[in-house]
Amino acid sequence: MNSLALKLRRFLVSEDGPTAVEYAVMLALIIIVCLAAIGTIGTNANTTFTNVAAKLG
């Protein structure tokens, strides 16, 4: 148990900890933007297909 606490302390003190957190935050933001874009494109495509189907009769 003591070695786990020591490893955790070293990780938090080193520069790798903040860097990993920064990359995780950037990845989360990229995923959110991609999901929003996919949702918008899907809505626009659905509207377009609905309009075309209505005009075809």
C-alpha positions in Angstrom: 0.0 0.0 0.0 2.9 2.3 0.8 4.5 1.8 -2.6 1.2 2.7 -4.3 1.0 6.0 -2.4 4.6 6.7 -3.3 4.0 6.0 -7.0 0.9 8.2 -6.9 2.9 11.0 -5.2 5.6 10.8 -7.8 3.1 10.9 -10.7 1.4 14.0 -9.3 4.7 15.8 -8.7 6.1 15.0 -12.1 5.1 16.9 -15.3 3.5 13.8 -16.8 0.3 14.2 -14.7 -0.7 17.7 -15.8 0.2 16.8 -19.4 -2.0 13.7 -19.4 -4.9 15.8 -18.0 -4.5 18.5 -20.6 -4.5 15.8 -23.4 -7.6 14.3 -21.9 -9.4 17.6 -21.8 -8.5 18.4 -25.4 -9.7 14.9 -26.5 -13.0 15.5 -24.7 -13.5 18.8 -26.4 -12.7 17.4 -29.8 -15.2 14.6 -29.2 -17.9 17.1 -28.1 -17.3 19.2 -31.3 -17.5 16.1 -33.5 -20.7 14.9 -31.9 -22.3 18.3 -32.3 -21.2 18.5 -36.0 -22.5 15.0 -36.7 -25.9 15.9 -35.1 -26.2 19.0 -37.1 -25.3 17.3 -40.4 -27.8 14.5 -39.6 -30.6 17.0 -39.0 -29.8 18.9 -42.2 -29.6 15.6 -44.2 -33.0 14.5 -42.8 -34.6 17.8 -43.7 -33.2 17.6 -47.2 -34.4 14.1 -47.7 -37.8 14.9 -46.3 -38.1 17.9 -48.7 -37.1 15.8 -51.7 -39.5 13.0 -50.8 -42.3 15.6 -50.4 -41.6 17.1 -53.9 -41.5 13.6 -55.5 -44.9 12.9 -54.2 
